[in-house]
Amino acid sequence: MTDYATTYPTNVAVDERVKEFISAFYAISDDPSKNSEWVDYFAPDALLVMGDKRARGIEEIQELRENMWEKVESRKHKLDKMFPAAFEPSEPEHGWRFEYMLYGSVDLELKSAQKVAGQWAARAVLTNHEDKLKYTVYQVYIHTSPV
């Protein structure tokens, strides 16, 4: 999974579990046979926003994930830098919460054989859900253009 490593700040400690989560998530993101595994990275009531597409909850997220591969033959993310933020939860019963932003690039090959390159940024909120990290919010901003 070293292909999916990113640069972390040197002055802020980032939990190793978060680093492993991010690397594994993007490796699975680029594998069209791993839809169920990808969806498992989300909490049951998570919000997913991909550009102008929006999904809330596992069923909608599963459908959005499947549709992401409708016209795409292959996808390869490159992670550049991650910007962590650990805000105090507004209410103690919400428990551990970790927010970050990340940016990078992505190369796509469409089923039409067209190649597309893109720049993206993502905002994410992670929580501990049944002793596993899960996204409660994952929002992607993306710009693509033909190669």
DRENTI-689399 format. One record per atom (N, C-alpha, C): x negated, y, z. Coordinates in steps of 0.05 Angstrom, whole numbers. Each point is the difference from the previous one (the first is absolute). Example, Ala and Ser with C-alpha at 12.3 -4.5 7.8 and 13.67 -1.06 7.14 Angstrom:
+--------+--------+--------+
!     c1 !     c2 !     c3 !
+--------+--------+--------+
!   -264 !   -114 !    156 !
!     18 !     24 !      0 !
!    -18 !     24 !      0 !
!      7 !     21 !    -14 !
!    -16 !     24 !      1 !
!     15 !     22 !     14 !
+--------+--------+--------+
***
This chain:
+--------+--------+--------+
!     c1 !     c2 !     c3 !
+--------+--------+--------+
!    -16 !    -24 !      0 !
!     16 !     24 !      0 !
!    -17 !     25 !      0 !
!    -26 !     -3 !     -3 !
!    -17 !     24 !      0 !
!      6 !     18 !    -24 !
!     12 !    -11 !    -21 !
!      8 !     17 !    -22 !
!     21 !     21 !      8 !
!     12 !     -4 !     22 !
!     21 !     18 !      9 !
!     -8 !     15 !     25 !
!    -25 !      5 !      3 !
!    -10 !     16 !     22 !
!      4 !     30 !     -6 !
!      2 !     16 !     20 !
!      3 !     29 !     -3 !
!    -20 !     13 !     18 !
!     -3 !     26 !     -3 !
!    -18 !     15 !     17 !
!     17 !     12 !     23 !
!    -10 !     -4 !     24 !
!     13 !     10 !     25 !
!    -17 !     22 !     11 !
!     13 !     18 !     15 !
!    -16 !     22 !     12 !
!    -20 !    -11 !     20 !
!    -22 !     14 !      3 !
!    -20 !     -8 !     19 !
!      5 !     11 !     28 !
!     16 !     20 !      2 !
!      5 !     13 !     26 !
!     26 !     -9 !     14 !
!     14 !    -18 !    -12 !
!     25 !    -10 !     12 !
!      0 !    -31 !     -2 !
!      4 !    -13 !     23 !
!      1 !    -29 !      1 !
!     26 !    -10 !    -13 !
!     -2 !    -19 !    -17 !
!     23 !    -13 !    -13 !
!     -1 !    -29 !      9 !
!     22 !     -9 !     12 !
!      3 !    -28 !      9 !
!     -6 !    -19 !    -23 !
!    -16 !    -20 !      6 !
!     -8 !    -20 !    -20 !
!     25 !    -14 !    -12 !
!     21 !     -4 !     16 !
!     24 !    -12 !    -10 !
!     12 !     17 !    -22 !
!     -1 !     26 !      2 !
!     10 !     18 !    -20 !
!    -16 !     -3 !    -26 !
!    -26 !     -1 !      3 !
!    -18 !     -3 !    -23 !
!      6 !    -26 !    -15 !
!      3 !    -21 !     15 !
!      6 !    -26 !    -12 !
!     27 !      0 !    -14 !
!     19 !     12 !     14 !
!     28 !      2 !    -11 !
!     -1 !     15 !    -27 !
!    -13 !     22 !     -2 !
!     -1 !     16 !    -24 !
!    -13 !    -16 !    -23 !
!    -23 !    -12 !      5 !
!    -14 !    -15 !    -21 !
!     17 !    -23 !    -10 !
!     12 !    -15 !     19 !
!     17 !    -23 !     -8 !
!     24 !      9 !    -15 !
!     13 !     22 !      9 !
!     24 !     10 !    -14 !
!     -5 !      6 !    -29 !
!    -22 !     14 !     -6 !
!     -5 !      8 !    -28 !
!     -9 !    -24 !    -16 !
!    -14 !    -19 !     12 !
!     -6 !    -25 !    -15 !
!     25 !    -14 !     -9 !
!     19 !     -2 !     18 !
!     26 !    -13 !     -6 !
!     16 !     17 !    -19 !
!     -2 !     27 !      2 !
!     15 !     18 !    -17 !
!     -7 !     -6 !    -30 !
!    -24 !     -8 !     -5 !
!     -9 !     -4 !    -28 !
!      5 !    -28 !    -10 !
!     14 !    -16 !     15 !
!      5 !    -28 !     -8 !
!     30 !     -4 !     -3 !
!     10 !     -3 !    -25 !
!     29 !     -2 !     -4 !
!     12 !    -26 !     11 !
!    -16 !    -19 !      7 !
!     11 !    -25 !     11 !
!      4 !      2 !     31 !
!     -7 !     23 !     11 !
!      1 !      3 !     30 !
!     22 !     19 !      9 !
!     23 !      0 !    -13 !
!     21 !     18 !      7 !
!      9 !     -4 !     29 !
!      5 !    -25 !      8 !
!      9 !     -5 !     28 !
!    -20 !      9 !     20 !
!    -26 !     -6 !     -5 !
!    -21 !      8 !     18 !
!     -2 !     31 !      2 !
!      4 !     13 !    -22 !
!     -1 !     30 !     -1 !
!     23 !     11 !     17 !
!     23 !    -10 !     -4 !
!     24 !      9 !     15 !
!     -4 !     -5 !     30 !
!    -14 !    -20 !      8 !
!     -5 !     -7 !     28 !
!    -17 !     22 !     14 !
!    -12 !     18 !    -14 !
!    -15 !     22 !     12 !
!     19 !     22 !     10 !
!     26 !     -2 !     -4 !
!     19 !     20 !      8 !
!     18 !     -9 !     23 !
!      6 !     19 !     18 !
!     19 !     -6 !     21 !
!     28 !     -3 !    -12 !
!     18 !    -14 !     14 !
!     27 !     -5 !    -11 !
!     15 !     25 !     -9 !
!     -4 !     22 !     14 !
!     15 !     25 !     -8 !
!    -18 !     21 !    -13 !
!    -22 !     -9 !    -11 !
!    -20 !     19 !    -12 !
!     11 !     16 !    -23 !
!    -12 !     23 !     -4 !
!      6 !     17 !    -23 !
!    -23 !     -1 !    -19 !
!      5 !     -6 !    -25 !
!    -20 !     -1 !    -21 !
!      8 !     20 !    -21 !
!    -18 !     18 !     -8 !
!      4 !     19 !    -21 !
!    -23 !     -2 !    -20 !
!      6 !     -7 !    -24 !
!    -20 !     -2 !    -22 !
!      7 !     20 !    -22 !
!    -13 !     23 !      1 !
!      8 !     20 !    -20 !
!     29 !      8 !      5 !
!     17 !     -4 !    -20 !
!     28 !      8 !      3 !
!     18 !    -24 !      8 !
!    -12 !    -23 !      6 !
!     15 !    -23 !      8 !
!     -1 !     -3 !     31 !
!     22 !     -8 !     11 !
!      3 !     -1 !     29 !
!     13 !    -26 !      9 !
!    -10 !    -12 !     21 !
!     12 !    -24 !     11 !
!     -1 !      0 !     30 !
!     21 !     -9 !     13 !
!      2 !     -2 !     29 !
!      7 !    -28 !      7 !
!    -16 !    -13 !     17 !
!      6 !    -28 !      8 !
!    -13 !    -20 !    -18 !
!     -3 !    -24 !     10 !
!    -14 !    -21 !    -14 !
!     12 !     -8 !    -27 !
!     26 !     -2 !     -1 !
!     13 !     -7 !    -26 !
!     -5 !     20 !    -22 !
!      3 !     25 !      6 !
!     -5 !     21 !    -20 !
!    -30 !      2 !     -7 !
!    -17 !     -4 !     20 !
!    -29 !      1 !     -5 !
!     -8 !    -24 !    -18 !
!     12 !    -23 !      5 !
!     -6 !    -24 !    -17 !
!      8 !      6 !    -29 !
!     24 !     12 !     -4 !
!      9 !      6 !    -27 !
!    -18 !     21 !    -13 !
!     -8 !     21 !     15 !
!    -18 !     20 !    -12 !
!    -27 !    -13 !     -8 !
!    -10 !    -17 !     18 !
!    -26 !    -14 !     -6 !
!      2 !    -16 !    -26 !
!     21 !    -16 !     -3 !
!      4 !    -16 !    -24 !
!      2 !     18 !    -25 !
!     14 !     22 !      3 !
!      2 !     19 !    -23 !
!    -26 !     13 !     -7 !
!    -18 !      3 !     19 !
!    -26 !     12 !     -5 !
!    -16 !    -16 !    -21 !
!      5 !    -25 !     -3 !
!    -14 !    -17 !    -18 !
!     15 !     -5 !    -27 !
!     24 !     13 !     -2 !
!     16 !     -5 !    -24 !
!    -15 !      7 !    -26 !
!    -15 !     22 !     -1 !
!    -14 !      8 !    -24 !
!    -30 !     -2 !      3 !
!    -10 !     -9 !     23 !
!    -28 !      0 !      6 !
!    -11 !    -28 !     -2 !
!    -22 !     -4 !    -15 !
!    -13 !    -25 !     -2 !
!    -21 !     -3 !     22 !
!    -15 !     21 !      5 !
!    -21 !     -1 !     21 !
!     -3 !     28 !     12 !
!    -10 !      0 !     25 !
!     -4 !     25 !     15 !
!    -25 !     -4 !     17 !
!    -16 !     21 !      1 !
!    -24 !      0 !     17 !
!     -3 !     27 !     14 !
!      4 !     -1 !     27 !
!     -4 !     24 !     16 !
!    -29 !      4 !      8 !
!     -8 !     25 !      2 !
!    -26 !      7 !     11 !
!      6 !     19 !     23 !
!     -9 !     -5 !     23 !
!      5 !     16 !     24 !
!    -24 !     19 !      3 !
!      5 !     26 !      4 !
!    -21 !     19 !      3 !
!     -4 !      7 !     30 !
!     18 !     16 !     11 !
!     -4 !      9 !     28 !
!     27 !     -2 !     15 !
!     -3 !     -6 !     26 !
!     22 !     -2 !     18 !
!     -2 !     21 !     21 !
!     22 !     13 !      6 !
!      1 !     22 !     20 !
!     19 !     -9 !     22 !
!    -10 !     -9 !     23 !
!     17 !     -9 !     22 !
!     11 !     22 !     17 !
!     22 !     -6 !     12 !
!     13 !     19 !     20 !
!     14 !    -17 !     20 !
!     -5 !      4 !     25 !
!     14 !    -14 !     21 !
!     16 !     20 !     17 !
!     25 !      3 !     -7 !
!     17 !     18 !     14 !
!     13 !    -15 !     23 !
!      4 !     14 !     22 !
!     14 !    -12 !     23 !
!     29 !     -6 !     -8 !
!     10 !    -23 !      8 !
!     28 !     -5 !     -6 !
!     18 !     19 !     16 !
!     22 !      8 !    -13 !
!     18 !     19 !     14 !
!     14 !    -13 !     24 !
!      3 !    -26 !     -1 !
!     13 !    -14 !     23 !
!    -17 !    -25 !      6 !
!     -7 !     -5 !     25 !
!    -18 !    -22 !      7 !
!     10 !    -28 !    -10 !
!     26 !     -4 !     -2 !
!      9 !    -26 !     -9 !
!     -6 !     -7 !    -29 !
!    -10 !     20 !    -15 !
!     -7 !     -5 !    -28 !
!    -27 !    -14 !     -2 !
!    -16 !      1 !     21 !
!    -25 !    -15 !      1 !
!    -22 !     11 !    -19 !
!    -19 !    -17 !     -7 !
!    -22 !      7 !    -16 !
!      9 !      9 !    -28 !
!    -13 !     21 !    -10 !
!      7 !     11 !    -26 !
!    -25 !     12 !    -11 !
!     -5 !     -4 !    -26 !
!    -24 !     10 !    -13 !
!      8 !     11 !    -27 !
!     -7 !     24 !     -6 !
!      6 !     12 !    -26 !
!    -26 !      5 !    -15 !
!      1 !     -2 !    -26 !
!    -23 !      7 !    -17 !
!      9 !      8 !    -28 !
!    -19 !     13 !    -13 !
!      3 !      5 !    -29 !
!    -25 !    -12 !    -13 !
!      4 !     -8 !    -24 !
!    -21 !    -13 !    -15 !
!      3 !      8 !    -29 !
!    -22 !      3 !    -14 !
!      2 !      5 !    -29 !
!    -19 !    -18 !    -15 !
!      6 !     -2 !    -26 !
!    -16 !    -17 !    -17 !
!      9 !      1 !    -29 !
!     -7 !    -20 !    -15 !
!      7 !     -1 !    -28 !
!     11 !    -28 !     -6 !
!     13 !     -3 !    -22 !
!     11 !    -26 !     -8 !
!     -2 !     -2 !    -30 !
!     -8 !    -24 !     -9 !
!      0 !     -6 !    -29 !
!     22 !    -21 !     -5 !
!     16 !      5 !    -19 !
!     22 !    -18 !     -7 !
!     -3 !     -9 !    -29 !
!      7 !    -25 !     -5 !
!      4 !     -9 !    -27 !
!     29 !     -8 !     -2 !
!     14 !     12 !    -19 !
!     29 !     -5 !     -3 !
!      3 !    -25 !    -17 !
!     24 !    -11 !      1 !
!      6 !    -24 !    -16 !
!     -1 !      6 !    -30 !
!      2 !     26 !     -7 !
!     -2 !      9 !    -27 !
!    -29 !      2 !     -9 !
!    -19 !     -7 !     18 !
!    -29 !      2 !     -5 !
!    -11 !     28 !      3 !
!     17 !     19 !      6 !
!    -10 !     28 !      4 !
!    -14 !      1 !     27 !
!    -22 !     15 !      1 !
!    -15 !      3 !     25 !
!      7 !     28 !     11 !
!      4 !      1 !     27 !
!      8 !     25 !     13 !
!    -18 !      3 !     25 !
!     -9 !     24 !      4 !
!    -16 !      6 !     24 !
!     16 !     20 !     17 !
!     -3 !     -1 !     26 !
!     14 !     18 !     17 !
!    -15 !      8 !     25 !
!      8 !     22 !     11 !
!    -10 !      9 !     26 !
!     24 !     -1 !     19 !
!     -5 !     -8 !     25 !
!     22 !     -3 !     19 !
!     -9 !      8 !     28 !
!     20 !      7 !     16 !
!     -4 !      4 !     29 !
!     23 !    -13 !     14 !
!     -5 !     -9 !     24 !
!     21 !    -13 !     15 !
!      0 !     11 !     29 !
!     24 !      3 !     11 !
!      4 !      6 !     28 !
!     12 !    -25 !     12 !
!    -11 !     -8 !     24 !
!     10 !    -25 !     12 !
!      2 !      4 !     30 !
!     20 !    -15 !     11 !
!      3 !     -2 !     29 !
!      0 !    -30 !      6 !
!    -18 !     -8 !     17 !
!     -2 !    -28 !      9 !
!      9 !     -1 !     29 !
!     14 !    -23 !      6 !
!      7 !     -6 !     28 !
!     -6 !    -29 !      5 !
!      0 !     -7 !     25 !
!     -3 !    -28 !      8 !
!     28 !    -12 !      1 !
!      4 !    -20 !    -17 !
!     26 !    -13 !     -1 !
!     -4 !    -30 !      5 !
!      9 !     -9 !     23 !
!     -4 !    -29 !      7 !
!    -29 !     -7 !     -2 !
!    -18 !     17 !     11 !
!    -29 !     -4 !      1 !
!    -13 !     -1 !    -27 !
!     13 !     12 !    -20 !
!    -13 !      3 !    -27 !
!      4 !     29 !     -8 !
!    -20 !     10 !    -14 !
!      3 !     27 !    -11 !
!     19 !     -1 !    -23 !
!     18 !     20 !     -1 !
!     20 !      2 !    -22 !
!      3 !     29 !     -7 !
!      6 !      5 !    -26 !
!      7 !     27 !     -8 !
!     29 !      5 !      9 !
!      4 !     24 !     12 !
!     27 !      9 !      4 !
!      6 !     22 !    -21 !
!    -20 !     13 !    -10 !
!      2 !     19 !    -22 !
!    -24 !     -4 !    -18 !
!      5 !     -1 !    -26 !
!    -21 !     -1 !    -19 !
!      9 !     15 !    -25 !
!    -13 !     23 !     -5 !
!      9 !     18 !    -22 !
!    -24 !      5 !    -18 !
!      4 !     -5 !    -26 !
!    -21 !      3 !    -20 !
!      7 !     22 !    -19 !
!    -21 !     17 !     -4 !
!      2 !     21 !    -20 !
!    -19 !     -8 !    -22 !
!      9 !     -1 !    -25 !
!    -17 !    -11 !    -22 !
!      3 !     17 !    -25 !
!    -22 !      2 !    -14 !
!     -1 !     12 !    -27 !
!    -15 !    -18 !    -18 !
!     12 !     -8 !    -22 !
!    -13 !    -18 !    -19 !
!     -1 !     13 !    -28 !
!    -20 !    -10 !    -16 !
!     -1 !      8 !    -28 !
!    -13 !    -22 !    -16 !
!      6 !     -2 !    -26 !
!    -12 !    -20 !    -17 !
!    -30 !      3 !     -1 !
!    -14 !    -23 !     -3 !
!    -29 !      1 !     -3 !
!     -7 !      3 !    -29 !
+--------+--------+--------+
***
